[in-house]
Amino acid sequence: MAKLVYDKDGRLLFTKEMKEEYTILMPQMLPVHFGMFRQLLILEGYKVDMLTTNHRGIIDEGLKYVHNDTCYPALLVIGQLIDAIRNGGYDSHKVALFITQTGGGCRASNYIHLLRKALAKAGLEYVPVISVNLSGLEHNPGWSLTLPLLRKIIYAMMYGDLIVNVANQVRPYELNKGDTDAMVDHWENKLTQGFQDGKGMTRKEMLSIFDQIIQEFSLIPYVPQKKVLVGVVGEIYVKFSPLGNNNLEQFLLSEGAEPVVPGLTDFIIFKIYNRIVDVDIYGGLWAKKQACKVLKGFVEGCQKDMIAALKKSRFRAPSTFEEMHQMVHNGLPREDGTLSGGYLGDGNKMGEGWLLTGEMLELIHSGIPNIVCTQPFGCLPNHIVGKGMIRRLKDDFPNSNIVAIDYDPGATKINQENRIKLMLANARQLARQAEEKAAAEKSTAAKAPAMV
């Protein structure tokens, strides 16, 4: 058994010996993306299991060890990890835990300390916790986020975003139920096999794979019909995780809607860009700023490649990060042709910051005014840039139809779903009114006398 080693501050380290012997447990946020991330980590020599559990016991476990004033995603992630150690069939002396840290002012930067405190309360203080971050917050002899691994993770993220994007545009209309999910599984397996063979990890190969993914999803038989498009925004974990949002996307599908979920790439670019903003606003190392500019440029380049591939197809393409950034800074044209004006500055960057407002603006700009804003308990930044901006957006864009849904340990699923049903009913009514208005205008134009 690997010897427990502590640093000078008493922090338990994940050692090189542990890398050989321990299984790392990783929470799941995006099923497709994290499945590929796991495979890349396995190829680096780590033993990794991704947790897919989704039951009430996770919340109860979190409530035992996390103060109920703490933000809901922390409670869920910590509850899921401790539940896995206790009930997942693992040897608790041979597991380590992965958790991400952004290094910003969001409470998420403190999850790692909350997790260690919870482990001590549960009598599991001998379980090492690995911080996954780009800020140099913690170091472990047995874990390293190298540049080659980071580059591979970025490629996997791009594939994940593309697959989820096109799958969401096909699944509501598929002729044979299950075809889309089967295609998602096919591509996830094909890509992970390619990673094992060293394929798919260059820009040239990525461009080719983008075209293949789009082509194969476009061949799935589907029934063209009008459905309500519903954007999903909010705090990153609750926005993406089925555990965090009570299977929101599945519920929207069951209600005859098409869920539109902005990808992970914009959030990652946003976090890199914030490091540049920090130097501009507060000062700092020029070298750090330049390194972040290079990384940001690389990820943005990959995103533009994905958007270009989508624009060649029948699928809807998202805006670039910079286009969304400009929407937040400069605003959008209103119905009367005037410009709405800017919304938030770059200093609004805690949590999802201005990006959350930007995602709502992008959806409205793309003709998707119906939006579910997922609001986890305890996430103050999210309430300010999410729920706090709804009135301003409604004033500028009267047809915007945004509902803020609270997610916390005491919130009932039925209450959440009923509020979303009201939003969908309003969306359908607005759609009928728009169709009637268009038909009336067309009829009036047809009856008008011809100009001589």
N, C-alpha and C positions, 0 to 999 in steps of 0.2 A: 504493500500500500504506500502511495506517495506520502512523503513527510510534509506536514503542514508548516509553511514558511510565512512569516509576518514581516512587514516592512517596519521602519523605525517608528511609524505612527500607530503601529498595532493593527494594520490592515492585512487581512489574510490574502495572500497572493495566489494567483493561478500559475503554477510552475510548469516547466517543460515536461517533468515526469507526469503531471496531471494531464497534459495534452495527450499522452500515450494511453492513460488508463481511464480517464473520466469521460462521461457523456455530458455534453453541454445541452441544456434545455433552453429552447428559444421560443418566446411567445410568438403567436401568429397575428399579423395585422392585415396583410394582403395575401390571400392564399396562393395566388399564382406567383407573385414576386418572391415571397419568402420561401416557397418551394425551391425556386432556382437559387436563391441566396444560400440555402442550406446545402445544395449540391456543390456549390463553389467552395464552401467551407470544408466539406468532406474531402474535396480534391486537394485542399491545403493540408490535410492530415488530421483534421479535427473530427471527433465523433459528435454528431449533432442530431438531436431530435427536435422537430417542430411540434408544438402543442396545439392540438385542434379541439380540445375539450370545450364544451359549451353547455353548461348546466348551472342551476341555481346554487349548487354547492360552492362554486367558485366565488360568488358574491359573499356567501356566508363565511367562507374561509378568509376573504379579504377583510370583512368587517371585524373579525377576531383580532387582527394584527395591525390594521391601519385605522387611524383616527377617522371618524366619519365626516370630519370637516375637510379631509384631504380630497383632492380632485378624483373623480370617478375612475378615469383610466388607470391611475396608480393603484387603486383598490382592486380593479379587475386583473391587472397584470400580476401584482403581487399575490393575489388570491389564486390565480391560475398556476403560478409557479409552485407555491407551497402545496396546493392540492395535488400537483403532479408528483412532487417528491413523496408525499404521504400515500397517495392512492394510485400512482401510475406504474407500480411494479419495479421501481428503481431501487438500487442500493444507495441510500442517502449519503454514504461515505464515498460514493464514486460518481457524484454528479456535481456539475458547476452550472451557473446560471448566467445567461446573456441578458444585458439590458442596455439600451441606448441612452446617451446623454447629449443634449444639444449644446450645453455650455452657456445658454442664455439665461434671461431672467425668468423663464417659465418654470413652474414647479417641476416639470419633467426632468430638469437637471438634478433634482433632489430625489428622484425615484430610487436611485442606487442606495442612498443613505436610509431611506424608508424601508427598502427591501432588507438591508442588513439588520436594521432594528427589528423588523418582523421575524427574520430568521432567528435572531437571538431570543426573542419572546417565545418562539416555537421550539426552542431547544435544538436548533439546526445551525448554530453559529459556526460550525466546522465546514459549511458549504460555501465554496468560493463564489464570488460574484465578479463578472467581467464587465467592465465599462467599454462600450463600443462608441467611440467619439472621435471627432476630428480636431478637438481642442487641446489635446495633450493633458487631459484632466487626470488620468490615472494610467499607470503602466504595469504590465504583468509579464514576467519572463516567458510564460507559455502562450502569450497571445500578442499578435502584431497585425495591425491593419496596414499592410504594405501598399505601395503605389500600384504594383501589378494586380493585387487583389482588388483594390479600389476601382481600377479601370474595368476589371471583369464585372464587378458588381454594378457599375454604371451601365454596361451593355445589357446585363440581365434586367436591370430596371427599365430600360427602353423597350426590350421585348415584352416585359410584363405590362407596361402601359399600353402598348399597341394591342396586345392580345385582349386585354380587358376592354379597351375602347371599341374594337370591332365586335367583340362578343356581345357587349351590351346593345349594340345596334342591330344584331341579328336575333338574339334570343327571344325577344318579345314577338317576333314575326315568323319564327321557324315553322315549317310545315310539319315536320316530324319532331315531336318533343324529345329533347335530349341530344339532338344533333350538335348543337352549339357546345354543350358541356363536353361531349365526346371530342370535338375538335380542339377545345382548350386543353384537355388531357393529352391529346395526340401531340400538340405543339410543345407542351411543357416537357413531356418525355423526350421528344425529338431534340429539343434544345439542351436538356441536361445530358443526354447521350453525346451530343456534339461537344459540350464542355469537356467531357471525359476524353474525347478524341482531340481536344485542342482546337475545335472549330467554333466559328461564330464570334470570335473575339477580336476582329479587326473591323475598321470602318467599312471597308469594301465588302466584307462578308455580311456585315450587318445590313447594308443597303439591299443586298440580294435577298436576305432572309425577310426583311420588311415586305418586299414585293410578294414573296411566296406566302407569307402569313395572310396578307390582304387578299390574294388571289384565292386561297383555299377557303377562307371564311365567306368570300363573295359567292362561292359555288354552292353553299348550303341552301337547299330549297326553302323558299319563304313566301308568305302571303302578304303582298303590299296592302297596307291599311293605315288609317290615321289613328294614332295613339297620342295620349297626353305625354309630352316630354317633361320629366321632372329632374332638375338638377339636385345634387346632394353635396353640401359643403359643411364645414364645421371644423372642430378640433380634429387633428389628423387621425388619432386612434379611433375615436367614435365614428368619424366619417367613413373609415374603411373597414373596421373590424366587425364581422357579423356578431361576435360576442358583445361588443360595445354598443351596437345600435339595434339589437334585437332582430337581426336578419332583415334590415330595412329594405335592401334591394329586392329580396325575395318577396316581401310584402307588396312593394310597388308593382312588381310583375303580376302578382296575384290580383291586383286591382286594375289590371289592364293598362298600366303605364309603362313607359320606357325610361329606366333610370339613366341619368347622364352624370357620371362621376369624374370630375377632373383628376388627372393622374398624379402620381408621386413625384414626377420630374420637376414640376414647378416648385414644389415645396423644397426639394433639395437645392435647386438653383437659388431660391429665396434665402436659405440658410447660408449658402456660400456668399451670396451678395451681402448679407448682413455683416459678415466679417470685413468686407471692404468698407461698408458704411461706418463700422466702428472706428476704423482708422481715420476716415474723413471727419467724423464728428468729434471723437474723443482723443485722437492721436494714436500713435502706435508704430510698429515696425513697417518700413516701406517694403521690405522683403516679403512680409506676411501678406500685405496687400497685393503685391504682384503675383505671388503664388496662387492666391485666391482668384485673381483675375484670369490666370491661365486655366485653372480648374473650371471656373464658371464658363469660360469660352468653349472648353471641350464639351461640357454637358449641354450647353446651348446649341452647339453644332450638331450633336446627336439628336436633340429634340427637333431641330429644323429639318434634319433628314427624315425623321418620322412623319412630320407634318407634310412634307413634300410628297412622301409616298402615299399618304392618305388623300391628298388633293388630286392625285391621278386616278382615284377610284370613286366609287359611288358613296363611300363612307364620309361622314362628317368629320372634319379636322378641327382640332383645338387651335387657339391663338398661341403665338410664341410668348415666352416669359416677358420679353421686352414690350410686346403689344399690350399685354395685361398691365404691365407697370405704367405704361402711358395712360391707360384708361383710368387708373387710380389717381394719377397726377393731374391729368388734363380733363378728365370727364368724357362723356359720350354725348352725341346729338340727341336732343329730346324730340318728341313728336312734332313740335312746332318749328324744328330746325335749329333752335338755339343750342349752345353747348352747355352741358350741365355744370361744368367747372370741376375742379379737383376735389378729392375726398380726403386723402390721408397722405402724410409725408413719410419719408424713409425711416424716420425715428420711431414710427409705430410698428415695432418689430418683435414685441414679446409674443410668445406662442406662435400663432399663425399670422399675427399682425395684419398689415395692409393686404397681404395675400388673400385672406379670407374675403375681404370686401372686393378685391380684384376678381376673384372667382365668380362672385355673384354678378359683377358688372359684365364679365365675359359671357356668362350664361344669358343674361338679358340681351346683350349685343348680338348673340347667336340665335336669337328668337326663342329662347327657353326662359320665359319669365316665371315659371313655376319652380319654386326652390324650397327644399327642406334644409334648414340650417340646424345641424345637430349641436346641441348645447350640453356638454357634460357638467355635472355639478362641480363647483369649485374652480372652474376655469375662467378667471376674471378677464384675461385678455380676450378670450373668445366671445364673452358677453358684450364687450365694448365694440369690437370690430365686426361682430356678427349681428346679434340682436340689436345692439346700439345703433347700427347703421340702417336698419330696415326702414325706419320712418323717412330718412333722407332719400333713400332709393325710391320709396313709394311716392314721395313728393315729385321727384324728377321723372319717374317712369310709372304713371298711374296704373298701367296694366300689369306691373310686377305683382306676383302672387307668392309671397314668401311667408313660410310658417317656421317659427323657432320651436324645436321639440327638445324638451329637457330629458336628459338621461342620468339617472342616479339610482342608488340601491332601493329607494322606496317608490320609484315611478312604476306605474303599472303599464304593461304592454298594451292593454286595451285602450287606455287613455291616450297613449301616444298614437296608436293606429286610428282612433276616432278623429283626432285633430288633423291627421294627414288626410283622412277621407273627406273632411270638410274642405281642405285645400284643393283636393282633386275635384270635388263637386263645383267649387268656384272656378277652377280651371276649365272645366267642360262648359260651364255657363258662359265664360268669357269667349271661348272658342266659337260657340253658337252665335253669340252676338257679333263677333267679327265676321263670320260667314254670312249672316243676314245683312250686315252693313255692306259687305262686298257685293252681294247679290243685288241689293237695292241700287248701289252706285252703277253697277253694270246695266241694270234695267233702265235707269235714268239716262245713261249715255246712249243706249240703243234707241230711246224714244226722242232724243234731242234732234231737232231739224238740222239737216246738213248745211254746212257753211258754204255760201256761194263765193 
